[in-house]
Each structure stands twice: as structure tokens, then as C-alpha cells.
């Protein structure tokens, strides 16, 4: 069974047993998370969500992605700025997709 869920302003296509990386959630490792914003289950499209559908996920890891370097430069003006950024993420495993 496949489903499309929405979390962190993004949409993800998930199956039972799949692992996804999403924007940081405020949960501890090992916690169960239930998402009710299910946009599609198999071929059933909801408007805007499928009523009675939910996806249960387990938090596997909290972490940060690799560093992205932002470098600003203006020629002939002696203007240089270097900045780094590491985006936090949550690694989730899909345990169950249910439709009532």
C-alpha cells in the first residue's frame, strides 16, 4: 500500500517499511508519530485529504545534513562573506498505513 503524506510543507510518497528524511520534528528517538494529512492512498485521492486515513511512523534518528557553504562576493568592492548552514532533519520509518 502506498500513500502520499504532507509534513514540513513538503509531500512524500511512502510505503510500509520505507525510510524517509523530513524537516525536523520535536520527537525523541523511538517515539511513534501519526500523520493525519494523507493526500492519497493507493489510487484514492482526497480533497484536500483522505478522510479517516493515517500513517504511523517511528523516529529513527535526529541529525544535521552536510554543511552548505554560502559565499557572497562583489567584484572591485572588497566585499566577501562566507557563511555555513547545516539543515536539521528527522529520519522516519513507515510502520503502518491505515484507512478507516
Backbone torsions as a table, in degrees:
resi	resn	phi	psi	omega
1	UNK	NA	133.0	179.1
2	UNK	-114.1	152.7	179.0
3	UNK	-148.2	154.6	173.2
4	UNK	-111.8	121.2	180.0
5	UNK	-114.8	161.0	179.3
6	UNK	-123.8	124.3	176.2
7	UNK	-154.3	139.8	179.4
8	UNK	66.0	25.4	179.6
9	UNK	78.8	7.3	-179.5
10	UNK	-126.0	160.9	178.6
11	UNK	-112.8	140.7	-177.3
12	UNK	-131.0	135.0	173.2
13	UNK	-91.0	120.1	-174.3
14	UNK	-127.8	155.4	172.6
15	UNK	-129.9	163.7	176.8
16	UNK	-65.4	129.6	-179.4
17	UNK	93.0	-8.5	-179.7
18	UNK	-80.8	157.1	-179.3
19	UNK	-115.6	131.4	-179.7
20	UNK	-130.0	156.0	175.0
21	UNK	-111.7	124.6	-177.5
22	UNK	-125.9	171.7	174.0
23	UNK	-58.2	151.9	-173.2
24	UNK	-56.3	130.1	174.6
25	UNK	-109.8	149.3	-178.8
26	UNK	-88.5	66.8	177.4
27	UNK	-134.5	155.5	178.8
28	UNK	-87.2	161.8	177.1
29	UNK	-64.0	132.2	-178.7
30	UNK	96.5	-12.1	179.3
31	UNK	-71.2	152.8	173.2
32	UNK	-96.5	135.5	179.4
33	UNK	-121.9	133.6	177.4
34	UNK	-114.1	126.3	178.6
35	UNK	-110.1	123.5	-178.9
36	UNK	-97.6	-11.1	178.5
37	UNK	-82.7	77.8	179.3
38	UNK	-103.0	117.9	-175.9
39	UNK	-86.7	-27.5	-178.3
40	UNK	-156.6	139.4	172.5
41	UNK	-126.7	121.8	-172.6
42	UNK	50.0	-108.1	179.3
43	UNK	-112.6	8.7	179.9
44	UNK	-87.5	109.1	-179.1
45	UNK	-96.9	131.4	179.3
46	UNK	-97.6	162.3	176.9
47	UNK	-127.7	98.9	-8.7
48	UNK	-82.6	-20.4	179.2
49	UNK	-125.5	162.4	176.9
50	UNK	-81.3	122.4	-177.0
51	UNK	-72.4	133.9	177.9
52	UNK	82.1	1.2	-179.3
53	UNK	-96.6	143.7	176.7
54	UNK	-150.9	156.2	178.5
55	UNK	-124.1	128.0	178.2
56	UNK	-101.0	128.5	-177.3
57	UNK	-126.4	156.9	175.4
58	UNK	-119.3	134.6	179.6
59	UNK	-77.4	120.3	179.0
60	UNK	-96.2	-35.4	-173.5
61	UNK	-160.5	146.8	168.8
62	UNK	-113.8	133.7	-178.0
63	UNK	-160.9	-171.5	177.5
64	UNK	-127.0	144.3	178.9
65	UNK	-75.3	177.5	176.8
66	UNK	-65.0	154.7	-176.7
67	UNK	-71.5	136.3	174.2
68	UNK	-108.6	126.9	-178.6
69	UNK	-96.7	126.6	176.8
70	UNK	-107.4	122.4	-177.2
71	UNK	-125.5	121.2	178.1
72	UNK	-106.3	143.0	-174.5
73	UNK	-152.6	131.8	173.2
74	UNK	-119.5	120.7	-178.0
75	UNK	-69.9	144.1	176.7
76	UNK	67.3	8.6	-176.6
77	UNK	-119.0	0.4	-177.6
78	UNK	55.9	40.8	-180.0
79	UNK	-114.8	114.8	177.7
80	UNK	-140.9	132.0	177.9
81	UNK	-136.5	130.3	177.4
82	UNK	-120.6	129.7	-176.9
83	UNK	-141.6	141.5	177.9
84	UNK	-112.4	156.5	179.9
85	UNK	-147.2	133.4	173.8
86	UNK	-123.0	114.8	-176.9
87	UNK	-79.7	127.1	176.2
88	UNK	-74.7	148.4	179.9
89	UNK	-141.8	167.0	174.1
90	UNK	-127.0	128.9	178.4
91	UNK	-94.5	123.9	-175.7
92	UNK	-122.6	147.4	172.9
93	UNK	-115.7	132.5	-179.3
94	UNK	-80.2	120.7	-179.4
95	UNK	-95.7	-44.6	-173.4
96	UNK	-152.8	137.6	172.2
97	UNK	-114.3	120.8	-176.2
98	UNK	-127.3	143.1	177.2
99	UNK	-128.5	128.9	-179.8
100	UNK	-97.7	NA	NA
